[in-house]
Amino acid sequence: MDRSSRNRLNHRHLHLFDGETLFDRIARAVCRAGCLPRKELYEAWEVARRVRRRFRGGRVVDLACGHGLLAQILLLLDKRSPEALAVDLRIPDSAASLAKALQVDWPWLEERLCFVEQSIEGITLSADDLVVSAHACGSLTDLVLDKAMSAGARVAVLPCCHDLNTADTGGLEGWMDGPLAVDATRVARLRAGGYRVYTQTIPAEITPKNRLLLAEPA
Ligand SMILES: C[S@@+](CC[C@H](N)C(=O)[O-])C[C@H]1O[C@@H](n2cnc3c(N)ncnc32)[C@H](O)[C@@H]1O
């Protein structure tokens, strides 16, 4: 199966996920909702499990959330998180269908998940939050990091769409490719801000933009 496919999962794909693992159950809900590209299911899953290996509990704040699947998987993986805020400038209409499909199996998600349609700039964070953002394009990832750092919150981002004309490459582009220089400079900025950083990747076959940056106050 091509895990990077942008085709939407729907009822015809249910047979691909006929096991009883948590992933299979989530994937079946995604198929029933019929609105999510296959790639986004795998990205959200691979990010969420790596984040939860490091960071437990806390309010989940999924910034530039799109359909908000990452926020919901993070809740499913750790019931100690009391709630999740899923924030996007424009929440897709189908986010509600996806949330409803997941609530068939996990009705308690309804109480714990809140979608907010507004810009990241206006969101107030606290030090207990777990801030996540998958593919916040270009400088939006820097805004996510800035917001998390000013609150002293844990943060995990999967950057994409690096804009080498505007992003800080830290002068590193003579040694490494531009997007890597941008992400390495983000690491340096977090460390200078008193953060401990963990660098990982999700499988490149799902997305070439696969660098996962996790950080927590040291
Ligand atoms: C590439 S999508 C990623 C969506 C989702 N996180 C995912 O991984 O599928 C980027 C998202 O950022 C949102 N966005 C762009 N600018 C934003 C802003 N200032 N505040 C909140 N969301 C924003 C867009 O509406 C879009 O849904």
PDBQT file of the ligand as one rigid body, heavy atoms in Angstrom, charges set to zero:
ROOT
HETATM    1  C1  LIG A 301      -0.492  21.987   5.278  1.00  0.00    +0.000 C 
HETATM    2  S1  LIG A 301      -1.884  22.277   6.281  1.00  0.00    +0.000 S 
HETATM    3  C2  LIG A 301      -1.595  21.138   7.609  1.00  0.00    +0.000 C 
HETATM    4  C3  LIG A 301      -2.864  20.644   8.236  1.00  0.00    +0.000 C 
HETATM    5  C4  LIG A 301      -2.690  19.500   9.235  1.00  0.00    +0.000 C 
HETATM    6  N1  LIG A 301      -1.903  19.875  10.370  1.00  0.00    +0.000 N 
HETATM    7  C5  LIG A 301      -2.104  18.292   8.585  1.00  0.00    +0.000 C 
HETATM    8  O1  LIG A 301      -1.011  17.859   8.939  1.00  0.00    +0.000 OA
HETATM    9  O2  LIG A 301      -2.769  17.730   7.705  1.00  0.00    +0.000 OA
HETATM   10  C6  LIG A 301      -1.568  23.862   6.989  1.00  0.00    +0.000 C 
HETATM   11  C7  LIG A 301      -2.745  24.427   7.760  1.00  0.00    +0.000 C 
HETATM   12  O3  LIG A 301      -2.376  25.664   8.371  1.00  0.00    +0.000 OA
HETATM   13  C8  LIG A 301      -3.520  26.465   8.446  1.00  0.00    +0.000 C 
HETATM   14  N2  LIG A 301      -3.088  27.858   8.717  1.00  0.00    +0.000 N 
HETATM   15  C9  LIG A 301      -2.411  28.687   7.908  1.00  0.00    +0.000 A 
HETATM   16  N3  LIG A 301      -2.151  29.856   8.543  1.00  0.00    +0.000 NA
HETATM   17  C10 LIG A 301      -2.663  29.745   9.791  1.00  0.00    +0.000 A 
HETATM   18  C11 LIG A 301      -2.713  30.602  10.928  1.00  0.00    +0.000 A 
HETATM   19  N4  LIG A 301      -2.140  31.815  10.920  1.00  0.00    +0.000 N 
HETATM   20  N5  LIG A 301      -3.338  30.165  12.046  1.00  0.00    +0.000 NA
HETATM   21  C12 LIG A 301      -3.900  28.920  12.073  1.00  0.00    +0.000 A 
HETATM   22  N6  LIG A 301      -3.875  28.070  11.036  1.00  0.00    +0.000 NA
HETATM   23  C13 LIG A 301      -3.275  28.460   9.896  1.00  0.00    +0.000 A 
HETATM   24  C14 LIG A 301      -4.197  26.247   7.109  1.00  0.00    +0.000 C 
HETATM   25  O4  LIG A 301      -5.565  26.610   7.146  1.00  0.00    +0.000 OA
HETATM   26  C15 LIG A 301      -3.984  24.741   6.914  1.00  0.00    +0.000 C 
HETATM   27  O5  LIG A 301      -5.060  23.988   7.413  1.00  0.00    +0.000 OA
ENDROOT
TORSDOF 0
